[in-house]
Amino acid sequence: MARGDGRGGQTGADRADAGAGPTINAFGRKVRVPRSRRMRIASGSALIVGGIFGFLPVLGFWMIPTGLLVLSYDIPSVRRWRRRTAVWWHRRRSRS
């Protein structure tokens, strides 16, 4: 796209990301979460509860950390726990 086309040089993906709402960076990927705080808390809680039943065929234990990641956007204590874990993991990886 030419810069003089009146769109400011943004691509379609840039415009879509501009109004996409909050994102969480996980393992080098950006994951979009619902805009509504209530929906983020509900979806994070549902993922954790579903993860408890991880032994069932459709559900999995991967849902527990994913739910905590979603909840960390709104709940400060979960956010601190996630950040401490990320720092610990980075230090551990840098020693190897």
C-alpha positions as CSV (number, residue, x, y, z in Angstrom):
1,M,0.0,0.0,0.0
2,A,1.2,3.5,-0.8
3,R,1.5,5.9,2.1
4,G,-0.5,8.5,0.2
5,D,-3.7,6.5,0.1
6,G,-5.2,8.3,3.0
7,R,-5.0,5.4,5.4
8,G,-1.7,6.3,7.1
9,G,0.2,3.3,5.7
10,Q,-1.6,0.8,7.9
11,T,-2.3,-2.7,6.7
12,G,-5.5,-4.5,7.2
13,A,-4.0,-6.5,10.1
14,D,-2.8,-3.3,11.8
15,R,-6.3,-1.8,11.6
16,A,-7.8,-5.0,13.0
17,D,-5.4,-5.1,15.9
18,A,-6.0,-1.4,16.7
19,G,-9.6,-2.0,17.9
20,A,-9.2,-5.6,18.9
21,G,-9.2,-5.0,22.7
22,P,-6.8,-6.4,25.3
23,T,-4.2,-9.0,24.5
24,I,-2.0,-11.2,26.6
25,N,1.5,-12.2,25.4
26,A,2.1,-15.9,26.0
27,F,5.1,-17.8,24.7
28,G,5.8,-15.2,22.0
29,R,2.2,-15.1,20.7
30,K,-0.5,-12.5,21.3
31,V,-3.8,-13.9,22.4
32,R,-6.9,-11.7,22.4
33,V,-9.2,-11.8,25.5
34,P,-12.7,-10.4,25.8
35,R,-13.0,-6.6,26.3
36,S,-15.5,-7.0,29.2
37,R,-13.9,-7.5,32.6
38,R,-16.7,-9.8,33.6
39,M,-16.3,-11.9,30.6
40,R,-12.5,-12.2,31.2
41,I,-13.1,-13.3,34.8
42,A,-15.8,-15.7,33.8
43,S,-13.8,-17.3,30.9
44,G,-10.7,-17.5,33.1
45,S,-12.6,-19.1,35.9
46,A,-14.3,-21.5,33.5
47,L,-11.0,-22.6,32.1
48,I,-9.7,-23.3,35.6
49,V,-12.8,-25.3,36.6
50,G,-12.6,-27.2,33.3
51,G,-9.0,-27.9,33.9
52,I,-9.8,-29.6,37.2
53,F,-11.6,-32.2,35.1
54,G,-8.5,-32.6,32.9
55,F,-8.7,-36.4,33.0
56,L,-11.8,-36.3,30.8
57,P,-11.2,-36.7,27.1
58,V,-12.2,-33.3,25.8
59,L,-10.9,-31.2,28.7
60,G,-7.2,-31.0,29.6
61,F,-4.9,-29.9,32.4
62,W,-3.6,-27.2,30.0
63,M,-6.8,-25.2,30.9
64,I,-5.6,-24.4,34.4
65,P,-2.5,-22.3,33.5
66,T,-4.5,-20.8,30.6
67,G,-7.2,-19.7,32.9
68,L,-4.7,-18.2,35.3
69,L,-3.1,-16.3,32.4
70,V,-6.5,-14.8,31.5
71,L,-7.3,-13.9,35.2
72,S,-3.9,-12.3,35.5
73,Y,-5.1,-9.4,33.3
74,D,-7.6,-8.3,36.0
75,I,-6.5,-9.7,39.3
76,P,-3.3,-8.2,40.8
77,S,-2.4,-11.2,43.0
78,V,-2.5,-13.6,40.0
79,R,-0.6,-11.0,37.9
80,R,2.2,-10.9,40.6
81,W,2.3,-14.7,40.7
82,R,2.5,-14.9,36.9
83,R,5.3,-12.3,36.7
84,R,7.3,-14.0,39.4
85,T,7.0,-17.3,37.5
86,A,8.1,-15.6,34.3
87,V,11.2,-14.0,35.9
88,W,12.1,-17.4,37.6
89,W,11.7,-19.2,34.3
90,H,13.8,-16.6,32.4
91,R,16.6,-16.9,35.1
92,R,16.5,-20.6,34.9
93,R,16.7,-20.7,31.1
94,S,19.6,-18.2,31.1
95,R,21.7,-20.4,33.4
96,S,21.6,-23.3,31.0
